[in-house]
């Protein structure tokens, strides 16, 4: 029988039960900000949340709302909007750490929780590029509708969504064929084609493919806002959106080819 867990655990107990090596050592699922510092902070938030009746899924709903608000914040012109989006991007990932910890402590992990987690990431990573496109167009100043930047932002959002969906397509394809769950190891995604392997190795030095997560997008938006402040226009944000769109196409195509030539579908 599993030991009865106290309703108000210590920080050490939360770390032991809710952050096992199976979670901390994940190579593909664990975001770098969680690995570097958010997993050090999240037990304190989890401890507070465990003293309330909120469920793990309830915390995930907070994560979904926070990610959406990060995009909305970018519609506020200048540094205030970019600064708020930066904070909300970090908060979204902190909720994302705590919802899983609450589920592990209470033993309430469920398919619904996994589904809601996916929804949260899709919402954040579609709202933010859409808002970046509007920001690059000068929203809400007059004339923003006459700009091409909202369309480029929408295309960027579509590219990011397609790239994210590729991972879920792999899991669906394996499930349809009664194949076991993929192990979360780096070796699983290594392409069998030598040229793709070399490109993958080069990407480690310039990891532009990592720029399409909500945290990185809000960080880049903040840096671009600083550049706009220094240049007194929106040129840096426009360069950012355009560059992300071009590199996004390369990222999605590379991701597709890597999946097709790796062991993920074998």
ZAKE-545296 format. One record per residue: residue in three letters; x, y, z of N, C-alpha, C, O in turn. Coordinates in steps of 0.05 Angstrom, whole numbers. Layout:
ZAKE-545296
 residuo n_east n_north   n_up ca_east ca_north  ca_up c_east c_north   c_up o_east o_north   o_up
     ALA      X       Y      Z       X        Y      Z      X       Y      Z      X       Y      Z
...
//
This chain:
ZAKE-545296
 residuo n_east n_north   n_up ca_east ca_north  ca_up c_east c_north   c_up o_east o_north   o_up
     UNK     17     -24      0       0        0      0     17      25      0     39      26     12
     UNK      8      46    -14      22       71    -14     19      85     13     -3      85     24
     UNK     40      97     23      38      112     48     19     135     45     17     148     24
     UNK      5     142     67     -13      165     67      3     190     67     21     194     83
     UNK     -3     207     48      12      232     46     -1     254     62    -25     256     62
     UNK     15     270     76       4      292     92     -9     313     74      2     317     52
     UNK    -30     326     82     -43      346     65    -26     371     61    -29     385     41
     UNK     -8     376     80       9      400     79     39     391     80     51     394    101
     UNK     49     381     58      77      371     58     97     393     60     92     416     54
     UNK    121     385     68     144      403     69    155     407     40    148     392     22
     UNK    171     427     37     184      431     11    201     407      3    201     399    -21
     UNK    215     395     22     231      372     16    214     348      7    222     334    -11
     UNK    191     344     20     173      323     12    163     327    -16    160     308    -32
     UNK    156     352    -23     146      358    -50    168     352    -70    162     340    -91
     UNK    192     360    -64     214      355    -83    218     325    -87    222     315   -109
     UNK    217     310    -65     222      281    -67    200     266    -83    206     249   -100
     UNK    175     273    -78     153      258    -90    145     269   -118    139     254   -136
     UNK    146     296   -120     135      309   -144    156     316   -165    150     323   -188
     UNK    182     314   -158     203      319   -177    223     296   -178    247     300   -174
     UNK    213     272   -184     230      249   -185    249     251   -210    244     267   -227
     UNK    270     234   -211     288      235   -234    273     231   -260    281     242   -281
     UNK    251     216   -260     235      212   -285    224     238   -296    219     241   -320
     UNK    221     258   -279     212      285   -287    235     303   -293    236     316   -314
     UNK    254     305   -274     277      323   -277    296     316   -300    309     333   -311
     UNK    297     290   -306     316      281   -327    304     278   -354    317     267   -372
     UNK    279     287   -358     267      286   -385    283     303   -405    289     326   -399
     UNK    289     291   -428     306      305   -447    290     323   -466    300     343   -476
     UNK    265     315   -472     249      330   -491    226     345   -479    218     366   -489
     UNK    215     335   -457     191      347   -445    196     369   -425    180     387   -421
     UNK    220     368   -413     226      388   -392    238     413   -405    259     411   -418
     UNK    225     436   -402     235      461   -413    260     470   -398    262     465   -374
     UNK    277     484   -412     303      492   -400    299     511   -376    314     509   -357
     UNK    278     528   -377     274      546   -354    266     531   -330    272     539   -307
     UNK    251     509   -334     243      492   -311    268     479   -300    271     477   -275
     UNK    285     469   -317     309      455   -309    328     474   -294    341     466   -275
     UNK    330     498   -304     350      517   -293    341     530   -267    356     531   -248
     UNK    315     539   -266     307      553   -242    278     549   -233    273     551   -209
     UNK    260     544   -251     232      543   -243    225     519   -225    208     520   -207
     UNK    239     496   -229     235      473   -212    245     478   -184    238     464   -165
     UNK    263     498   -181     272      505   -154    251     523   -140    250     523   -115
     UNK    235     537   -156     215      555   -144    188     541   -141    174     547   -121
     UNK    181     524   -160     154      513   -160    145     498   -135    121     500   -129
     UNK    162     484   -120     152      472    -96    140     491    -75    122     484    -61
     UNK    150     516    -75     139      536    -57    110     543    -65     93     546    -48
     UNK    106     547    -92      79      552   -102     61     528    -97     38     531    -89
     UNK     72     504   -103      56      480    -99     48     476    -70     26     468    -65
     UNK     66     483    -52      60      481    -23     36     498    -16     18     490     -1
     UNK     36     523    -27      13      541    -22    -12     531    -34    -34     532    -22
     UNK    -11     521    -58     -35      511    -72    -46     486    -59    -71     482    -60
     UNK    -29     469    -48     -39      445    -35    -55     452     -9    -69     434      1
     UNK    -53     476      0     -68      484     24    -96     495     16   -111     504     32
     UNK   -101     495    -10    -127      504    -21   -141     481    -34   -129     460    -38
     UNK   -167     484    -40    -182      463    -53   -178     461    -83   -189     444    -96
     UNK   -161     479    -94    -157      478   -123   -145     452   -133   -127     442   -120
     UNK   -155     442   -155    -146      416   -165   -122     421   -184   -116     444   -192
     UNK   -109     400   -192     -87      402   -211    -97     414   -238    -84     431   -250
     UNK   -121     405   -246    -133      415   -271   -140     445   -268   -139     460   -287
     UNK   -148     453   -243    -154      481   -239   -130     498   -242   -131     520   -253
     UNK   -106     488   -234     -81      502   -238    -75     504   -267    -64     524   -277
     UNK    -80     482   -282     -76      482   -311    -93     503   -325    -84     516   -344
     UNK   -118     506   -315    -134      528   -327   -122     555   -322   -123     573   -339
     UNK   -109     559   -299     -94      584   -294    -71     587   -313    -65     609   -322
     UNK    -58     564   -319     -36      565   -338    -46     573   -366    -33     588   -380
     UNK    -69     562   -374     -81      569   -400    -87     599   -401    -81     612   -421
     UNK   -100     609   -381    -108      637   -380    -83     655   -380    -83     676   -394
     UNK    -62     648   -365     -38      664   -364    -24     665   -391    -14     686   -399
     UNK    -23     642   -405     -11      642   -431    -26     659   -451    -13     673   -467
     UNK    -52     659   -450     -68      676   -467    -64     705   -461    -61     722   -479
     UNK    -62     711   -435     -58      739   -427    -30     749   -435    -27     773   -439
     UNK    -11     731   -437      16      739   -446     14     751   -474     28     770   -481
     UNK     -2     738   -491      -6      748   -518    -21     774   -518    -13     793   -531
     UNK    -42     776   -502     -58      800   -500    -41     824   -490    -44     846   -500
     UNK    -23     818   -471      -5      839   -460     12     852   -482     17     876   -480
     UNK     19     837   -502      36      848   -523     21     869   -540     34     883   -556
     UNK     -5     870   -538     -21      890   -552    -18     917   -539    -27     937   -550
     UNK     -8     918   -514      -2      943   -501     23     954   -512     44     941   -510
     UNK     23     978   -524      47      988   -537     71     993   -518     67     998   -494
     UNK     94     992   -530     118      999   -515    128     979   -495    120     955   -495
     UNK    145     988   -477     157      970   -456    137     959   -436    140     936   -427
     UNK    115     974   -429      97      963   -409     85     936   -419     83     917   -403
     UNK     76     935   -444      65      910   -454     85     888   -456     79     865   -448
     UNK    109     894   -466     130      873   -468    139     863   -441    144     840   -438
     UNK    140     881   -421     149      873   -394    128     855   -381    134     835   -369
     UNK    102     863   -384      81      846   -373     80     819   -386     76     799   -373
     UNK     84     818   -413      84      792   -427    107     775   -417    104     751   -415
     UNK    130     787   -412     153      772   -402    147     759   -375    153     736   -371
     UNK    135     774   -357     128      763   -331    107     741   -334    109     720   -321
     UNK     87     746   -351      66      726   -354     76     700   -367     67     678   -361
     UNK     96     703   -385     108      680   -398    122     662   -377    120     638   -378
     UNK    136     675   -358     149      660   -337    128     647   -318    131     625   -309
     UNK    107     663   -312      86      653   -294     71     629   -307     63     611   -292
     UNK     67     630   -333      54      607   -346     69     581   -341     58     561   -335
     UNK     96     583   -345     112      559   -341    113     551   -312    116     527   -306
     UNK    111     570   -293     111      563   -265     85     548   -258     86     528   -244
     UNK     62     557   -268      37      542   -265     40     514   -276     31     494   -265
     UNK     54     513   -300      57      487   -313     73     468   -297     69     444   -298
     UNK     92     478   -282     107      460   -263     90     451   -240     90     428   -233
     UNK     75     470   -229      59      463   -204     36     445   -209     29     429   -192
     UNK     22     448   -233      -1      431   -237      7     401   -237     -8     384   -226
     UNK     29     394   -249      39      367   -249     47     358   -221     43     335   -213
     UNK     59     376   -206      68      369   -178     43     363   -161     44     345   -144
     UNK     23     379   -164      -2      375   -148    -14     348   -156    -23     333   -139
     UNK    -15     342   -182     -26      317   -191    -11     293   -181    -22     273   -173
     UNK     16     295   -180      32      273   -169     28     270   -139     27     247   -130
     UNK     27     292   -125      24      290    -96     -4     278    -88     -5     261    -71
     UNK    -24     287   -102     -51      277    -95    -59     252   -110    -80     240   -105
     UNK    -42     243   -129     -49      220   -145    -72     224   -163    -89     206   -167
     UNK    -74     248   -176     -97      254   -192    -90     258   -222   -104     271   -237
     UNK    -67     248   -230     -59      250   -258    -80     236   -276    -91     215   -269
     UNK    -87     249   -298    -108      238   -315   -104     247   -344    -90     266   -349
     UNK   -117     233   -363    -116      241   -391   -127     270   -395   -117     284   -412
     UNK   -147     278   -379    -158      304   -381   -136     325   -374   -135     346   -387
     UNK   -120     319   -354     -99      338   -346    -78     341   -368    -69     363   -374
     UNK    -71     318   -381     -52      320   -404    -64     336   -427    -50     352   -439
     UNK    -90     331   -432    -103      346   -454   -103     376   -448    -97     392   -465
     UNK   -110     384   -423    -111      412   -416    -83     424   -418    -80     448   -426
     UNK    -63     409   -411     -35      419   -413    -29     426   -442    -17     446   -447
     UNK    -36     408   -460     -32      412   -488    -46     438   -498    -36     454   -513
     UNK    -71     440   -489     -87      464   -496    -73     489   -487    -72     509   -502
     UNK    -62     489   -463     -49      512   -452    -25     521   -469    -22     545   -475
     UNK     -9     502   -478      14      509   -495      6     518   -523     18     537   -534
     UNK    -15     506   -534     -24      514   -560    -36     542   -559    -31     558   -577
     UNK    -51     548   -538     -63      575   -535    -41     596   -533    -42     616   -548
     UNK    -22     592   -515      -1      612   -511     16     616   -537     22     639   -544
     UNK     23     594   -550      41      596   -572     27     602   -598     40     603   -619
     UNK      1     607   -597     -13      618   -620    -20     647   -615    -18     664   -633
     UNK    -28     653   -590     -35      681   -584    -11     700   -586    -13     722   -596
     UNK     13     691   -576      36      708   -575     45     717   -603     50     740   -607
     UNK     49     698   -623      57      707   -649     36     724   -663     43     743   -678
     UNK     10     718   -658     -11      735   -669     -8     764   -659    -10     783   -674
     UNK     -4     766   -633      -1      792   -620     25     806   -630     25     830   -633
     UNK     46     791   -634      71      802   -644     67     815   -672     78     836   -678
     UNK     51     801   -689      45      812   -715     30     838   -713     35     857   -728
     UNK     10     839   -695      -5      864   -691     13     886   -680     11     909   -687
     UNK     31     878   -661      49      897   -649     68     909   -671     73     933   -671
     UNK     77     892   -689      95      901   -710     80     920   -729     93     937   -742
     UNK     54     917   -731      38      934   -749     32     961   -736     21     979   -749
     UNK     38     964   -710      33      989   -696      6     990   -682     -3    1012   -675
     UNK     -7     967   -679     -32      967   -664    -29     979   -637     -9     974   -623
     UNK    -48     996   -628     -74     1003   -640    -74    1030   -655    -95    1042   -659
     UNK    -51    1039   -663     -50     1065   -678    -64    1063   -705    -65    1041   -716
     UNK    -74    1085   -715     -87     1084   -741    -68    1074   -763    -44    1079   -763
     UNK    -80    1058   -782     -64     1048   -804    -54    1020   -800    -42    1008   -819
     UNK    -58    1008   -777     -47      981   -772    -60     960   -790    -47     941   -797
     UNK    -85     965   -798     -99      946   -815    -88     946   -843    -92     926   -858
     UNK    -75     967   -851     -64      969   -878    -36     956   -880    -25     955   -902
     UNK    -26     947   -858       1      934   -857     -1     905   -863    -21     892   -858
     UNK     21     894   -873      23      865   -878     31     849   -853     30     825   -853
     UNK     40     863   -832      50      850   -809     30     832   -794     38     811   -784
     UNK      4     840   -792     -15      822   -780    -17     795   -794    -19     774   -782
     UNK    -16     796   -821     -16      771   -837      9     754   -831      7     730   -829
     UNK     32     768   -830      57      753   -825     56     740   -797     65     718   -793
     UNK     45     755   -777      42      744   -751     23     720   -750     28     701   -736
     UNK      2     722   -766     -17      699   -768     -4     675   -781     -8     652   -772
     UNK     12     680   -802      27      658   -814     47     645   -795     51     621   -794
     UNK     60     662   -779      79      653   -759     65     635   -739     75     614   -732
     UNK     41     644   -730      25      627   -711     18     601   -724     20     580   -710
     UNK     11     601   -749       4      576   -763     28     557   -765     26     533   -761
     UNK     51     568   -771      76      552   -773     82     539   -746     89     516   -745
     UNK     80     555   -725      86      545   -698     66     523   -690     74     503   -679
     UNK     41     527   -696      21      507   -690     26     481   -705     23     459   -694
     UNK     33     483   -731      39      459   -747     63     444   -735     63     420   -733
     UNK     84     460   -728     108      447   -717    102     433   -691    112     411   -686
     UNK     85     445   -674      77      432   -648     60     407   -654     63     387   -641
     UNK     42     409   -673      24      387   -679     40     363   -689     30     340   -686
     UNK     63     367   -702      78      344   -711     85     325   -689     83     301   -693
     UNK     92     335   -665      97      318   -643     73     302   -634     75     278   -629
     UNK     50     315   -633      25      301   -626     17     281   -648      6     260   -641
     UNK     23     287   -673      17      269   -694     32     243   -691     22     221   -697
     UNK     57     245   -682      73      221   -677     60     203   -656     58     179   -660
     UNK     51     215   -634      39      199   -613     13     187   -622      6     164   -615
     UNK     -3     202   -638     -28      191   -648    -23     168   -667    -36     148   -666
     UNK     -3     171   -685       3      150   -704     12     125   -690      5     103   -699
     UNK     28     128   -669      37      104   -655     14      91   -640     12      66   -639
     UNK     -4     107   -629     -27       96   -614    -45      81   -633    -55      60   -626
     UNK    -50      92   -657     -67       78   -677    -56      51   -685    -70      33   -693
     UNK    -29      48   -684     -16       23   -691     -8       6   -668      8     -12   -670
     UNK    -20      13   -644     -15       -3   -620     15      -5   -613     24     -26   -603
     UNK     30      16   -618      58       17   -611     62      28   -583     45      44   -575
     UNK     83      21   -570      87       31   -542     93      61   -542    101      73   -563
     UNK     90      73   -519      96      102   -516    125     107   -520    142      91   -512
     UNK    131     129   -534     159      136   -539    174     142   -513    163     155   -495
     UNK    199     133   -511     215      140   -488    226     168   -492    232     176   -514
     UNK    227     183   -470     236      211   -472    266     212   -471    278     219   -450
     UNK    279     204   -493     308      203   -495    316     218   -521    301     218   -540
     UNK    339     230   -520     349      245   -543    353     226   -567    348     234   -590
     UNK    362     202   -562     368      183   -584    343     176   -601    346     169   -624
     UNK    320     179   -589     295      172   -604    291     189   -629    282     179   -649
     UNK    298     214   -627     293      233   -649    317     237   -667    315     254   -685
     UNK    338     221   -665     361      225   -682    355     215   -710    348     191   -713
     UNK    358     232   -731     353      223   -758    373     202   -767    396     201   -758
     UNK    364     184   -785     382      163   -795    398     174   -819    418     161   -827
     UNK    390     197   -830     405      209   -853    427     226   -842    423     243   -825
     UNK    451     221   -852     475      234   -841    474     265   -844    482     279   -826
     UNK    463     274   -867     462      303   -871    444     316   -851    450     338   -841
     UNK    421     304   -845     403      315   -824    416     314   -797    411     332   -780
     UNK    431     293   -792     445      291   -766    465     314   -763    468     325   -741
     UNK    479     321   -784     498      343   -783    484     369   -778    493     386   -762
     UNK    462     373   -792     446      398   -788    436     399   -759    435     421   -748
     UNK    428     377   -749     418      376   -721    440     383   -702    435     397   -682
     UNK    464     374   -707     487      380   -690    494     410   -691    501     422   -671
     UNK    492     421   -715     498      450   -718    477     467   -703    484     488   -693
     UNK    452     457   -703     431      472   -689    436     474   -659    424     492   -646
     UNK    453     457   -648     459      460   -620    475     485   -614    473     496   -592
     UNK    490     495   -633     506      519   -629    489     544   -634    493     565   -621
     UNK    469     542   -652     450      564   -657    422     553   -655    409     547   -676
     UNK    412     548   -631     386      534   -628    362     551   -633    345     555   -616
     UNK    360     562   -658     337      579   -665    311     564   -664    290     577   -662
     UNK    311     538   -666     287      522   -665    274     523   -638    250     516   -635
     UNK    288     532   -618     277      534   -591    262     560   -586    250     565   -565
     UNK    263     578   -606     251      605   -603    221     605   -604    209     626   -600
     UNK    208     582   -609     180      582   -615    163     572   -591    139     566   -594
     UNK    175     572   -568     160      567   -543    152     593   -531    164     614   -536
     UNK    131     593   -514     120      618   -503    141     633   -488    142     658   -490
     UNK    158     620   -472     178      634   -456    197     649   -474    203     673   -470
     UNK    208     634   -494     228      647   -512    215     670   -528    227     690   -532
     UNK    190     666   -536     177      686   -552    173     712   -536    177     734   -546
     UNK    166     709   -510     162      733   -494    189     746   -487    191     771   -485
     UNK    210     730   -484     236      742   -480    245     757   -504    255     780   -502
     UNK    242     745   -528     250      759   -552    233     784   -557    244     804   -566
     UNK    208     782   -551     190      806   -554    200     829   -536    199     852   -544
     UNK    209     822   -512     219      842   -493    245     854   -504    248     879   -503
     UNK    263     837   -514     288      848   -525    282     866   -549    295     887   -552
     UNK    263     857   -566     256      874   -589    244     900   -580    249     921   -593
     UNK    229     900   -558     217      925   -548    238     944   -539    236     968   -542
     UNK    259     933   -526     282      950   -518    294     963   -543    301     986   -543
     UNK    298     946   -564     309      957   -589    292     978   -601    301     999   -611
     UNK    265     974   -601     247      994   -611    249    1020   -595    247    1042   -607
     UNK    252    1017   -569     255     1041   -552    279    1057   -560    279    1082   -560
     UNK    301    1043   -565     326     1057   -572    325    1069   -600    338    1090   -605
     UNK    310    1057   -618     309     1067   -646    284    1085   -651    282    1097   -672
     UNK    266    1086   -631     242     1103   -632    224    1095   -655    210    1112   -667
     UNK    224    1069   -662     205     1059   -682    200    1029   -676    208    1019   -655
     UNK    187    1015   -695     181      987   -691    198     969   -708    191     946   -712
     UNK    221     979   -717     237      964   -736    248     938   -724    248     918   -738
     UNK    256     938   -699     268      914   -687    246     893   -684    252     869   -689
     UNK    223     900   -675     201      881   -673    194     869   -700    188     845   -703
     UNK    194     886   -721     188      876   -748    209     857   -758    203     837   -771
     UNK    234     863   -752     256      845   -759    252     818   -745    256     797   -757
     UNK    245     819   -720     240      795   -704    218     778   -716    222     754   -720
     UNK    195     790   -722     173      775   -733    180     763   -760    174     739   -765
     UNK    193     778   -777     200      768   -803    221     746   -802    218     726   -816
     UNK    240     749   -784     261      728   -781    248     702   -769    255     680   -778
     UNK    231     705   -750     218      682   -738    201     667   -759    200     642   -759
     UNK    188     682   -777     172      669   -797    189     653   -817    182     630   -823
     UNK    211     665   -826     229      651   -845    241     626   -832    241     605   -843
     UNK    253     630   -808     265      608   -794    245     587   -785    251     563   -782
     UNK    220     596   -781     198      577   -773    193     557   -795    188     534   -789
     UNK    193     566   -820     189      548   -842    212     527   -843    207     503   -846
     UNK    237     536   -839     260      518   -838    257     498   -815    263     474   -818
     UNK    248     508   -792     245      491   -768    224     470   -773    229     446   -767
     UNK    201     477   -784     180      458   -788    187     437   -809    182     413   -805
     UNK    200     445   -830     209      426   -851    230     407   -839    229     383   -844
     UNK    249     418   -825     270      402   -812    258     382   -793    267     359   -791
     UNK    239     391   -777     226      374   -757    211     351   -771    213     328   -762
     UNK    197     357   -793     182      337   -808    202     316   -818    197     292   -816
     UNK    224     325   -831     243      306   -842    257     290   -821    263     266   -825
     UNK    262     302   -797     275      288   -776    257     265   -765    266     243   -760
     UNK    231     271   -763     212      251   -754    211     228   -774    211     204   -766
     UNK    210     234   -800     207      213   -820    232     196   -822    230     173   -831
     UNK    255     206   -814     280      190   -816    290     181   -789    312     170   -788
     UNK    274     184   -768     283      175   -742    268     149   -735    253     138   -751
     UNK    271     140   -710     258      116   -701    231     121   -688    218     103   -678
     UNK    221     146   -690     196      153   -676    172     138   -688    153     133   -673
     UNK    173     132   -714     150      119   -726    157      90   -733    144      78   -750
     UNK    177      79   -720     185       51   -724    181      34   -700    186      10   -700
//
